[in-house]
């Protein structure tokens, strides 16, 4: 009986191992899910990098996300129209384009949180923290009378906040970002 017990135990362990491997999605599968569901929330998704409050208005923000391996590119375009009654001086428009490239291997999987937005803010958000700063490159184009003006800045941040239309979507995204960061080699933060 003992000589049959070892192969049975080995077979049982191999079966469990195969099940665990089948259930675990690959990095491209996780990133495809994030991207697909990010686009579903496209009109109600705003990205901020300070953890502070954004002036939220669906019509002004257009956000896109793309993946190349474990690198994530986020682009956000924000447009504003101001009239003389608002400014007290003249009519003008502002188009602000920001881009960031995030390396998921530098993400902190244990520091990802999902939460509910406060009054006047998007309904829910995900905050993703990184071990090292990443650059947010921002270009602002003012079509102001009498002098149009362009401003280019680069800021370094260690967190990104992505706002979503529902708490359920924020929770699902938090789990997917966690799994992607772990799959890309992200390590827990040192406490």
N, C-alpha and C positions, 0 to 999 in steps of 0.2 A: 504494500500500500504506500509506503514512504517513497518508493521510486516513482510512483505516478503523481504524487503530490507536488513535487517541484515543477514538472511541466505544466500542471494545471494552474499553479500560482503564476508562473511565467506568462502563460497565455492570458490570464486575467489581467495582469499588469500591462501587457502589450496592448490588449483591447482598450483599457483605460487610456493609455498613452495615445493611441490612434484617435479615439474619440476626442481627446483634448486638442489634438492637432487639427482635426476637422472643424471643430467649433471655433477655433481661433482664426479670425480673418487676417488676411495679409495687409501690409501697409498700403498698397494701392487700393485695395477694397475699402479700407477705412477712410482713406483720403477721398475716394470717389463718393462715398456716402456723405462725408462732410460737405464736399463741394456741391453735390446735388441738392442737399437739404439747405445749404447756405443760399443757393439760388432761389429755392422756394420762398425763403424769407427775405429775398433781395430788397423789396421795397420797404421793408420794415427793419432792415439791418443797418446799424450805424456802428462804426468802429471808432473807439477813442483809446488813447494811450496814457492818459494821466490818472485814470481811476476817478476822475471828477465828472461833473455833470456836463452833458452835451445839450445844446439847444436843439431839441428833437423835433423834426418835421419831416415826414416821409417824402414829401415832394422835393426836398432840397438835397437829399443824399442818395447817391448811386454808388453801391459798393460791389466790388468783384473780388473773387479769390481764385487763384490757380495754384496747382501743385506741380513740382518737378522733383521726384524722389521725396526726400524729407525736407525740402525747402518750400516754403509757402510764400506766395506773393499776394499782398493785399493792396488793392487800389481803391481809393475813395474819392469821388468828385462831389463837391458841395457847391451849390449855386445860390446866390442871394440877389434879389433886386431891391434897391433902395430908391425911394422917390424923395423929392424935395421936401415934402411934408414931414417925412420921417427924419431926414438928416438936417433940415433947417438950412441947407446950403444948395445942394444940386442933386440931380438924379444920377445914379451910377449902379453898376452891377459888379459882383465879385464872383469869380470862379476860383475855387481852391481845390487843387489836386494833391493828394498825398499818396505816397507809396512806401511800403515796408516789405522787406524780405526777412522772414523768420526761419531760423534753423531749428527744426523740431528736436534735434538731438540735444539742444541747449535748454529745452523746456523742462519745467519742474512738474512732473505728473502729480505729485501730492499737494501742489499749491494751486490746482485748478478749482474754481468755485463757480457755482451757478446761484443766481439770486433773483429776487423780484425787484423791479424798478420802483423808485419813489414817485410821488405825485409829480406829474408833468414830464416824466421821463418814460422811456420805452418800458413795456410791461415786464421784461425779463432780460437777463444778461449772463454772459459767461466771462470770467476773468482768467486769463492764462498768464502765468508768470514764467520768466526765463532767468537762467543763472547768469547770463551775460547780456549786456545791453545790445539792442539792435537799433538801426537808424530808421527814422521816419523822415522821409524827404518830402518837403511841402513846397508847392509853388502856388502863389496867389497872383491872380490877374485882376486888376481893378480897371474897369472902363470908365474912369471918372472924368468929368468935365471940370476944369479945363485940361488937366494933365493925367493921361492914363499912367498906371504904375504897375510894375511887376515886382514881386518880392519872393525870394527863394531862401528857404531855411532848411536846416537839417537838425533834428532833435534826437537824442538818445533816450530810449525807454527800456524798461525791464518787464513791462506788462502790457497786455492788450485786452481791452474790454470789447466784446462783441454783443450788441443788443439784438434781441429777437422779439417776435410778436407774441410768443406764448412762453409760459414757464416750462411746459412740457418740452418744447423745442430746445430751450436753454439747457435743461437737464440732459437731454439726449446728446446735444452737442458737447457738453462737458465730458460725458463718458467717452464719446468718440475721440475728442482731442486728447484725453488721458491715454487711451489705447494707442493712438498714433504716436504720441511722444514716447511711450514705453517701447513700442515697436521700433522706433527710430533711435533708441539708445539713450533717451533722457533719463537722468538719475534723480532720485528723490533729493529734496533740499536737505542740507545738514542743519539740524536743529540746534 
